[in-house]
Amino acid sequence: MHATQITIIGGGFCGIMTAIHLMQNHDIALDIHLINKDNPLARGVAYNPHTASLLLNVPNGKISALENEPSHFLNWLINDQPQLAGIANLECMFATRQQYGRYLTCLWNEALKNRPGTVTITTYEDEAYDLQKEDGRFHLFLRHHPMITADVVVLATGNEVPRLPGGVPAAFGNSKRYAGNPWKKDCLENLDPKADLLIIGNGLTMVDTVIGLVEKDFKGKIYTISPNGYQLKPSAETKPIYGDADPKELMKNSPSLLTIVKYINRHRKAAKLKDQSFFKVLDDLRPYNQQIWRSFTTGEKKSFIKHFANMWNTTRHRLPVPMFDLMETLRANGKLLNIKGKIKAITETNNKLLVTLNCGGEIKTISVQRSINCTGPAGDLKFSQNELLQNLAVNGLVCADALGMGINADPENGMVIGAGGDHIPNLFVTGSNLKGILMETTAVPELRLQARKLATHLIENCRMELHPQQM
Ligand SMILES: Cc1cc2nc3c(=O)[nH]c(=O)nc-3n(C[C@H](O)[C@H](O)[C@H](O)COP(=O)(O)OP(=O)(O)OC[C@H]3O[C@@H](n4cnc5c(N)ncnc54)[C@H](O)[C@@H]3O)c2cc1C
């Protein structure tokens, strides 16, 4: 019997979890090809951090890779480090991202060991740089291996490297004093430990970078700049938790953006009056976020991004308390200076960068040894540095979603919608490239479900093709 050829491009969380669920099918013959570059298989960018102490931003009890086994990660952790067994609240604590990377590697190895005889899996440490469709099948071109022909292709390429921020001249992108990929180890290497440094961006990647610098005993000042100056919040506050919001009630009638904003504001004010922590109001909305986003009009989505996205991102994606406390201490000691403003110009001299900043009309110049771009993943396909996605966009097999936040696809199953507006059968996209379509598609709690749903969809399609009369 002809085995269905499934090629997955990207071996991070989304890629391996899709493959793991595919491997759990025992009746359909599959040949899975998994292609991954740059990062160790299974770990991806997130769980192969430049600094060992970086923590997950989802607590241990909520980051199982398998949504139907909520304690799977917790049990693995205790099995791995039995001394943790007696710790109360272990499920509310945050493991390191390195530990999580080891967990995913174990899960992957286990799945390979238990793989049914009907499924083969071949992994390639290589870059896929082009994909072409011919007679209903796909030809995938790899840098160092022969072409692969596939019936089904899954794009699980993960987050894009940040784009060059506004105000920064394009030529500066090639400067050795500019670190464009904040997730690579070398952005923290070969620094003068006493000369100041500029981080562009004020979010989670900024925090990772600062912690990396602290671990390297960096003594200079760390400037950060962002247009809004928002500070990230801690995962939990010491005040009692406000619990009067009822998201089920809200979701009874498909709520508009205005209804959601009123709901959030009403409960924020009520929580303030009671001196209680408001975070649970947003946390409880999380299971509904994709549904809410999908029901918004394009106008509402644009309005949300323009007016509320920064507030949302800083409150929804919070910092584990130890990391938050460290940032506060560094600020109090004058080592970390968060500037609200924009870069106006950058001049490079022999041994430093002179960066001119516009801080609400006030012009300042700072002198730093390096600038690290921590503005977050670039979503817009126009700025993709991934040659595969660039080529796919050129040949029309993928195109940007209506908001320019990722790839256009069917929200139900991630099937790509090409430049002509038609679905591209058997070409799928997962993970953060679906941001414009689903919004909440960045972290493990959503991605694990997406991987299972996609694998189930692919298996059902195979069954339908083999036994259409039974379906
Ligand atoms: C620094 C960081 C920290 C994070 N921390 C958390 C956290 O604590 N908790 C949480 O829930 N989420 C976290 N996230 C979110 C994270 O994005 C997801 O949890 C998850 O790891 C995403 O997996 P992915 O497979 O989509 O992408 P990735 O893990 O990035 O994997 C994509 C892989 O595809 C490879 N690839 C790309 N293009 C090609 C190509 N053309 N050919 C071959 N290979 C290719 C990449 O090199 C990479 O190895 C974090 C993200 C980042 C960036």
The ligand as an SDF file (V2000), in Angstrom:
LIG
                    3D

 53 58  0  0  0  0  0  0  0  0999 V2000
   12.4320   33.1920   23.3860 C   0  0  0  0  0  0  0  0  0  0  0  0
   11.0740   32.5680   23.4780 C   0  0  0  0  0  0  0  0  0  0  0  0
   10.5980   32.1090   24.6890 C   0  0  0  0  0  0  0  0  0  0  0  0
    9.3440   31.5200   24.7790 C   0  0  0  0  0  0  0  0  0  0  0  0
    8.9000   31.0770   25.9900 N   0  0  0  0  0  0  0  0  0  0  0  0
    7.7050   30.4480   26.0730 C   0  0  0  0  0  0  0  0  0  0  0  0
    7.2360   29.9280   27.3210 C   0  0  0  0  0  0  0  0  0  0  0  0
    7.8840   30.0730   28.3400 O   0  0  0  0  0  0  0  0  0  0  0  0
    6.0380   29.2900   27.3380 N   0  0  0  0  0  0  0  0  0  0  0  0
    5.2810   29.1350   26.2040 C   0  0  0  0  0  0  0  0  0  0  0  0
    4.2160   28.5240   26.2710 O   0  0  0  0  0  0  0  0  0  0  0  0
    5.7000   29.6390   25.0270 N   0  0  0  0  0  0  0  0  0  0  0  0
    6.8770   30.2820   24.9330 C   0  0  0  0  0  0  0  0  0  0  0  0
    7.2960   30.7930   23.7400 N   0  0  0  0  0  0  0  0  0  0  0  0
    6.4200   30.6530   22.5880 C   0  0  0  0  0  0  0  0  0  0  0  0
    6.9580   29.5920   21.6360 C   0  0  0  0  0  0  0  0  0  0  0  0
    6.9400   30.2510   20.4130 O   0  0  0  0  0  0  0  0  0  0  0  0
    6.1460   28.3270   21.6130 C   0  0  0  0  0  0  0  0  0  0  0  0
    6.0030   27.8080   22.9100 O   0  0  0  0  0  0  0  0  0  0  0  0
    6.7570   27.2220   20.7390 C   0  0  0  0  0  0  0  0  0  0  0  0
    8.0520   26.9240   21.1560 O   0  0  0  0  0  0  0  0  0  0  0  0
    6.7390   27.5670   19.2680 C   0  0  0  0  0  0  0  0  0  0  0  0
    7.0930   26.4230   18.5580 O   0  0  0  0  0  0  0  0  0  0  0  0
    7.2200   26.4090   16.9710 P   0  0  0  0  0  0  0  0  0  0  0  0
    7.4240   25.0030   16.5790 O   0  0  0  0  0  0  0  0  0  0  0  0
    6.1020   27.1450   16.3600 O   0  0  0  0  0  0  0  0  0  0  0  0
    8.5020   27.2860   16.6500 O   0  0  0  0  0  0  0  0  0  0  0  0
   10.0310   26.9930   16.9610 P   0  0  0  0  0  0  0  0  0  0  0  0
   10.1810   26.3240   18.2520 O   0  0  0  0  0  0  0  0  0  0  0  0
   10.7520   28.2500   16.7300 O   0  0  0  0  0  0  0  0  0  0  0  0
   10.4670   25.9290   15.8550 O   0  0  0  0  0  0  0  0  0  0  0  0
   10.5470   26.2160   14.4840 C   0  0  0  0  0  0  0  0  0  0  0  0
   11.7370   25.4660   13.9300 C   0  0  0  0  0  0  0  0  0  0  0  0
   11.6580   25.4830   12.5120 O   0  0  0  0  0  0  0  0  0  0  0  0
   12.9440   25.7250   11.9920 C   0  0  0  0  0  0  0  0  0  0  0  0
   12.7990   26.2680   10.6300 N   0  0  0  0  0  0  0  0  0  0  0  0
   12.2780   27.4620   10.2690 C   0  0  0  0  0  0  0  0  0  0  0  0
   12.3280   27.5920    8.9290 N   0  0  0  0  0  0  0  0  0  0  0  0
   12.8930   26.4650    8.4480 C   0  0  0  0  0  0  0  0  0  0  0  0
   13.2370   26.0290    7.1360 C   0  0  0  0  0  0  0  0  0  0  0  0
   12.9960   26.7950    6.0770 N   0  0  0  0  0  0  0  0  0  0  0  0
   13.8200   24.8150    6.9890 N   0  0  0  0  0  0  0  0  0  0  0  0
   14.0760   24.0300    8.0750 C   0  0  0  0  0  0  0  0  0  0  0  0
   13.7750   24.4090    9.3510 N   0  0  0  0  0  0  0  0  0  0  0  0
   13.1860   25.6090    9.5320 C   0  0  0  0  0  0  0  0  0  0  0  0
   13.5240   26.7320   12.9770 C   0  0  0  0  0  0  0  0  0  0  0  0
   14.9050   26.8550   12.8500 O   0  0  0  0  0  0  0  0  0  0  0  0
   13.0650   26.1170   14.2990 C   0  0  0  0  0  0  0  0  0  0  0  0
   13.9750   25.1560   14.7570 O   0  0  0  0  0  0  0  0  0  0  0  0
    8.5380   31.4040   23.6240 C   0  0  0  0  0  0  0  0  0  0  0  0
    9.0210   31.8860   22.3990 C   0  0  0  0  0  0  0  0  0  0  0  0
   10.2740   32.4490   22.3220 C   0  0  0  0  0  0  0  0  0  0  0  0
   10.7720   32.9510   20.9920 C   0  0  0  0  0  0  0  0  0  0  0  0
  1  2  1  0
  2  3  1  0
  2 52  2  0
  3  4  2  0
  4  5  1  0
  4 50  1  0
  5  6  2  0
  6  7  1  0
  6 13  1  0
  7  8  2  0
  7  9  1  0
  9 10  1  0
 10 11  2  0
 10 12  1  0
 12 13  2  0
 13 14  1  0
 14 15  1  0
 14 50  1  0
 15 16  1  0
 16 17  1  0
 16 18  1  0
 18 19  1  0
 18 20  1  0
 20 21  1  0
 20 22  1  0
 22 23  1  0
 23 24  1  0
 24 25  2  0
 24 26  1  0
 24 27  1  0
 27 28  1  0
 28 29  2  0
 28 30  1  0
 28 31  1  0
 31 32  1  0
 32 33  1  0
 33 34  1  0
 33 48  1  0
 34 35  1  0
 35 36  1  0
 35 46  1  0
 36 37  1  0
 36 45  1  0
 37 38  2  0
 38 39  1  0
 39 40  1  0
 39 45  2  0
 40 41  1  0
 40 42  2  0
 42 43  1  0
 43 44  2  0
 44 45  1  0
 46 47  1  0
 46 48  1  0
 48 49  1  0
 50 51  2  0
 51 52  1  0
 52 53  1  0
M  END
$$$$
